[in-house]
Amino acid sequence: MNIDTDAIDEVALALLYLTLHDQYRAWKGFDWEVLNRLYEKGLICDPVNKTKSVVFTEEGLCESERLFRQHFVIPDRTNGRCYALLSNHSSDACAHDRCARRCTAARRNRAARAGQ
């Protein structure tokens, strides 16, 4: 069977957002191969350590939030806000737009560093 590892990585990154704590950490309860691929993509810091959590890069945190919203948030069209299935992950569209801009800037910076 052919497995789409990019799709697995995308959903795993979205689900890491569920366990977000201390602003940029998430519990690392996923397969090591998945975590290593996320690390190689520059979305999390090296998962091989003694802690029980991983640290998001700036780009990884933004992408994790974006994917969480894409897959798991139900838009409430009456007041312009999006509400996640879990109440502690709700925020307005403006916050999401700011995060998307930071994520885009982080991607550009990473691409520029790679090109040097």
N, C-alpha and C positions, 0 to 999 in steps of 0.2 A: 504494500500500500504506500502510495506517495503522500507524504505529510507536508503541508504548507507551514514551514517553521516561521515564516514572517507573520502569518496570521496568528500563530500561537504566541509569538513574542508580543504582538500588538495587544492581544487580549490579556496576557500576563501583565504587561505594563499598565493597562487600564485597571486591572484588579489590584495591583500594588497600591494604587491611589486609595483604595478602601482602607488600608491599614496605615495611612499617612499619619505620622506623629512627629513632634519636635520640628515642625515646618518643612523638613526635607528628608526625613527617614521613613522607611516602610519595612514591615516585617518580611523577612525573606523565606517564605514558605513555599517556594517553587523549586522545580527541578534545577539542578546545578547547570545543566546544559543551557536551559532557557536564560538563567541569570548570567551565564558567561557570554551568551550572544548579546544580551542587553548591555553588558559591560563593553564588549567589542564595538558596539554601535555608539558608544559614548553617552548612553542614557542613564547609567548608574556607575558609581565608583566600584572598584574591585570588590566583589562579594566574598572573596576568600579572606575571612578574618574571624575573630572569636566572637564578635557581636552577633546578635540574633536579628539585626536589621541591616538593610542596605541604605546607602546614601544616594539620593538622586543628584544628577548634575542639573544645572539650571535648565538646560534643554530637556532633559529627561522628566523633570517635574512638570514642565509646561506640556510636554507631549502626553504624559500620563493623565493629566487633568483633561486635556482635549479628547483623548481616547475614551476616558471614563464618561465624559459628557456625550460623546458620539454613540456609545454603546448602551449606556445605562440611565441617561437622564431623560425625563419626560418633560417637554416644554409646556409651560402653562401660558397659553396664548391670551389669557384675560388681563394679565398685568405685566407682561414682558419679562418675567423672570423664569429661570429654569430651576426645577427642583429635582434633586436626585432621589433615587429610591430610598436612600437613607437621609434623614433630615439633617444630619451634621455635615453634609456635603452640599449645601445649597448656597448659591451666590448669584449675583446678578450678571447680566450680559456684559456690563462694562468691565467687571473684573476679568471675565473670560477674554475680552478683547485686549486688555492690558497684558495678560499672560501670553496670548498669541503673538503680540508684538515682541515681547521679551524672547519668546521661543524662536521667532524668525531671526532676531538679532543674534542670538546665541548660535544658531545654525550658520549664519554668515561668518561670524567670528571663527568658528571651528573650521569652516571651509577655507578661510583666509590663512589660518595657521597651517593647515594641511598643504596649501599651495606654496608655502615658503621654502 
